[in-house]
Amino acid sequence: MLVLGIETSCDETGIAIYDTEKGLVGHRLHSQVEIHAQYGGVVPELASRDHIRKVIPLIDDILISSNLGKHQLDAIAYTAGPGLVGALLVGACVAKSLAWGLDIPCIPVHHMEGHLLAPMLEDPAPEFPFLALLVSGGHTLLVEVKGLGDYTLLGSSVDDAVGEAFDKTAKLLGLGYPGGPALAKLAESGDEKRFTFPRPMTDRPGLDFSFSGLKTFARNTLSKEGDDPKTKADIARAFEDAVVDTMVIKCRRALIQTGLHRLVIAGGVGANIALRQGLSDLMTSVNGKIFYPRIEFCTDNGAMIAYAGAMRFKAGGFGEAKDVVRARWPLEELKAI
């Protein structure tokens, strides 16, 4: 079965085709970084307009390059939330219209489920059950995954998501947009011993996260020590080290609590090299296995939506014409299928 995936939840237009027998056929991605960089963050109205301009040409492109016709598709999957409502509506309207015209099923996909299942596109792929750390600009979640749609939320951020904290701290340091990769690059030249930032919420039980305090600590350190290039690099290093250590501590707790030995890392911040190394060392120390998607599938992409949609299609999880997009959509509201 061939499933077309459409991702338009924020500032990237992702299109992909997944074959349930042969795997990923192809994918396309258009990034809006240049559009939003001058504003220092995503402008929702501009994001929606750019999705409108790009989504149909990208669909046509991938069909032509894959030597496929629209009538060969068996289903269409689209991101129904969470995300920017205007951006989500673009993908949903295109998906529903195309599916209606072709008389094939249209499948709404939860954006975070797409990220959670993205490592399934790799070889080897993780087997259920596993622990998942979903880290992105808008979410920081620890999830016990027992099967498709069978998710138990173990912990989340009580304030800023880790990606938000990276971006806000990068802005304090005068770095460009997107801030996360820029801060990680700057941290490479920082002195790991000069500053020690707190590891928030690790001195108490539980699996929740808090990162807004780290941003404040970075601001206070910058104000006290000055804003010369060396100090900025050292602050970036201390901030990143604090985030990685916090993630490692929380993941270790979750592994012990659940008794699981497989860890999946997904979401845009999952591309951070220091975080990958820290969690890889953790899993080696507990004789476990770690899985994460290739770098290009850490950020928003159509491949993860096509895959998640294909799995739900196989399991009989079809959508309905009355389905609506949702700016907020708790992952735990999904039902096992």
C-alpha positions in Angstrom: 0.0 0.0 0.0 1.2 3.5 -0.9 0.6 6.3 1.6 1.3 10.0 0.9 2.3 11.9 4.0 1.8 15.7 4.4 3.4 17.6 7.2 2.6 21.3 7.7 2.5 21.8 11.5 4.9 24.7 11.7 7.6 26.1 9.5 8.5 23.2 7.3 6.5 21.7 4.4 7.2 17.9 4.4 5.9 15.5 1.7 6.7 11.8 1.5 5.5 8.5 0.1 5.7 5.3 2.2 5.2 1.8 0.8 4.2 -0.7 3.4 6.0 -3.5 1.5 9.2 -1.6 0.2 9.6 1.1 2.8 10.2 4.8 2.2 9.8 5.6 -1.5 10.9 9.3 -1.3 10.5 12.5 0.6 10.7 16.3 0.1 11.2 19.1 2.5 10.9 22.8 2.2 12.2 24.9 5.1 11.0 28.4 5.9 14.1 29.4 8.0 15.0 32.2 5.7 11.5 33.7 5.9 11.4 33.7 9.7 15.0 34.4 10.5 14.6 38.2 10.1 11.9 38.1 12.8 13.8 35.9 15.2 11.1 33.3 15.3 8.1 31.8 13.4 5.4 34.2 12.2 2.3 32.0 11.9 0.6 33.9 9.1 3.8 33.8 7.0 4.2 30.1 7.7 0.6 29.4 6.5 1.0 31.4 3.3 4.3 29.6 2.4 2.7 26.2 3.0 0.0 27.2 0.5 2.7 28.1 -2.1 4.8 24.9 -1.6 2.6 21.9 -0.7 1.1 21.2 -4.2 4.3 21.6 -6.1 6.1 19.3 -3.6 3.4 16.6 -4.0 3.7 16.9 -7.8 7.5 16.7 -7.6 7.6 13.6 -5.5 5.0 11.8 -7.6 6.9 12.5 -10.8 10.3 11.6 -9.3 8.9 8.4 -7.9 7.3 7.6 -11.3 3.9 7.3 -9.7 0.4 8.7 -10.5 -2.0 10.1 -7.9 -4.4 7.2 -8.7 -1.8 4.7 -7.4 -2.0 6.1 -3.9 -4.0 4.0 -1.4 -4.3 6.6 1.4 -3.2 10.1 2.4 -2.0 11.0 5.9 -1.6 14.5 7.2 -0.6 16.2 10.5 -3.7 17.1 12.4 -2.0 18.5 15.4 -0.5 19.8 17.6 0.9 22.8 15.8 -0.1 26.2 14.3 -3.7 26.1 13.4 -3.3 28.0 10.1 -0.4 25.9 9.0 -2.2 22.6 10.0 -5.3 23.7 8.0 -3.3 24.0 4.8 -2.1 20.3 5.0 -5.5 19.1 6.2 -7.5 20.8 3.5 -5.1 19.6 0.7 -5.1 16.0 2.1 -8.9 15.8 2.5 -9.6 17.3 -0.9 -7.1 15.0 -2.7 -8.4 12.0 -0.8 -12.0 12.9 -1.6 -11.2 13.3 -5.3 -9.4 10.0 -5.4 -12.0 8.2 -3.2 -9.3 6.9 -0.8 -9.0 7.1 3.0 -7.6 10.2 4.7 -5.8 9.6 8.0 -5.1 12.3 10.6 -1.7 11.8 12.4 -0.6 13.2 15.7 2.6 15.2 15.1 4.4 13.8 18.2 3.4 10.2 17.3 5.1 10.9 14.0 8.3 11.9 15.8 8.0 8.9 18.2 7.8 6.5 15.3 10.5 8.1 13.1 13.2 5.7 14.3 11.1 2.9 12.8 12.3 4.2 9.4 15.8 3.1 10.2 17.5 -0.3 10.2 17.5 -1.7 12.8 14.3 -0.4 14.1 13.3 -0.5 17.8 10.8 -3.1 18.9 7.9 -2.5 21.3 7.9 -1.8 24.2 10.4 1.1 24.6 11.0 4.4 26.4 10.8 7.5 24.2 12.3 10.9 24.9 10.6 13.4 22.6 12.4 16.7 22.6 11.5 19.5 20.3 10.8 23.3 20.2 7.4 22.8 21.7 7.6 19.5 23.7 9.7 17.7 26.2 8.1 14.3 27.0 9.1 11.0 28.5 6.8 8.3 27.2 6.4 4.6 27.8 5.5 3.1 24.5 3.8 -0.3 24.6 2.5 -0.4 21.0 0.9 1.8 18.3 -1.2 4.4 20.1 -0.5 2.8 23.5 1.4 5.5 25.2 1.8 6.4 28.9 3.1 9.9 29.7 5.8 9.6 32.4 7.1 13.2 32.5 6.9 16.5 30.7 8.2 20.0 31.0 6.4 22.2 33.5 7.4 25.4 31.6 9.7 25.9 28.6 10.3 22.9 26.4 14.0 22.2 25.9 13.9 23.5 22.3 12.4 26.7 23.5 15.1 27.0 26.2 17.8 26.5 23.6 16.3 29.2 21.3 15.7 31.7 24.1 19.2 31.3 25.5 20.7 31.6 22.0 18.8 34.9 21.6 20.3 36.1 24.9 23.7 35.3 23.5 23.0 37.3 20.3 22.9 34.2 18.1 20.8 33.8 14.9 17.6 31.8 14.2 17.2 28.9 14.6 19.0 29.3 17.9 19.4 25.6 19.0 22.0 24.6 16.4 23.8 27.9 16.7 24.1 27.5 20.5 25.4 24.0 20.1 28.0 25.1 17.6 29.2 27.9 19.9 29.3 25.5 22.9 32.0 23.4 21.0 34.5 26.2 21.8 33.4 26.7 25.3 35.3 25.9 28.5 33.4 23.1 30.3 35.0 24.0 33.7 34.4 27.8 33.9 30.7 27.8 34.7 28.5 25.2 36.4 24.7 25.6 35.7 22.1 23.9 37.9 20.5 20.6 36.8 16.9 21.6 37.4 14.4 19.2 39.2 17.0 16.5 39.6 17.2 17.0 43.3 13.7 15.7 43.8 11.8 12.6 42.8 9.8 12.5 39.5 10.3 12.6 35.8 9.1 16.2 34.9 11.4 18.8 33.5 11.9 22.5 33.9 14.2 24.6 31.7 13.1 28.2 32.2 15.4 28.6 35.2 18.4 27.7 33.1 17.6 30.5 30.7 17.4 32.9 33.7 20.7 31.6 35.0 22.3 32.2 31.7 21.0 35.8 31.6 22.3 36.5 35.1 25.7 34.9 34.3 26.0 37.0 31.1 25.1 40.2 33.0 27.7 39.5 35.7 30.6 38.2 33.6 30.2 40.3 30.5 29.3 39.6 26.9 32.7 39.0 25.3 32.9 36.1 22.7 34.8 33.8 25.1 32.3 34.3 27.9 29.4 33.6 25.5 31.0 30.4 24.4 31.5 29.3 28.0 27.9 30.1 28.9 26.7 28.1 25.9 28.8 25.1 27.0 27.6 25.3 30.6 23.9 25.6 29.4 24.2 22.6 27.0 26.0 20.5 29.6 23.3 21.2 32.1 20.5 20.2 29.6 22.3 17.0 28.7 23.0 15.9 32.3 19.4 16.6 33.2 18.1 14.5 30.3 20.5 11.7 31.2 19.4 11.7 34.9 15.7 11.7 34.0 16.1 8.9 31.4 18.0 6.8 33.8 15.2 7.2 36.4 12.6 6.3 33.7 14.4 3.2 32.6 14.6 2.0 36.2 10.9 2.8 36.8 9.7 1.0 33.7 12.2 -1.8 33.6 12.7 -1.1 29.9 16.1 -1.5 28.1 15.3 0.3 24.8 15.4 4.1 24.5 14.2 6.1 21.5 15.3 9.7 21.0 13.1 11.8 18.7 12.3 15.5 17.9 14.4 18.4 16.6 16.7 18.5 19.7 17.4 14.9 19.2 19.9 16.0 16.5 22.1 17.6 19.2 25.4 15.7 19.2 26.1 16.2 22.9 22.7 14.9 23.9 23.1 11.9 21.6 26.5 11.1 23.1 25.3 11.5 26.7 22.3 9.2 26.2 24.4 6.7 24.2 26.8 6.5 27.1 23.8 6.0 29.5 22.5 3.1 27.5 25.9 1.5 27.3 26.2 1.7 31.1 22.9 -0.1 31.6 23.5 -2.7 28.8 20.6 -1.2 26.8 20.0 -0.1 23.3 19.4 3.4 21.9 17.6 4.3 18.7 17.2 7.6 16.9 16.3 8.7 13.4 18.8 10.1 11.0 19.4 13.8 11.4 17.1 14.8 8.6 14.2 13.0 10.2 14.7 14.6 13.7 13.1 17.8 12.6 9.7 18.0 11.1 9.3 15.9 7.9 6.8 14.1 5.8 8.4 10.7 6.1 7.4 10.3 9.7 3.8 11.3 8.9 3.6 8.9 6.0 5.0 6.1 8.1 2.7 6.8 11.1 -0.3 7.1 8.7 0.6 3.8 7.0 0.7 2.0 10.3 -2.6 3.4 11.3 -4.0 2.6 7.9 -2.9 -1.1 8.2 -4.5 -1.2 11.6 -7.8 0.2 10.4 -7.4 3.6 11.9 -9.2 5.7 9.2 -10.1 9.3 9.5 -13.4 11.0 8.9 -14.5 14.2 7.0 -15.5 15.8 10.2 -12.0 15.5 11.8 -10.6 18.9 12.8 -7.0 20.1 13.4 -5.9 20.8 16.9 -3.4 23.4 18.2 -3.1 21.3 21.4 -3.5 17.6 21.4 -2.2 15.5 24.4 -0.4 12.4 23.1 -2.0 10.3 25.8 -5.5 10.9 24.2 -4.6 8.5 21.4 -6.0 5.0 21.7 -4.1 1.8 21.1 -5.0 0.1 17.8 
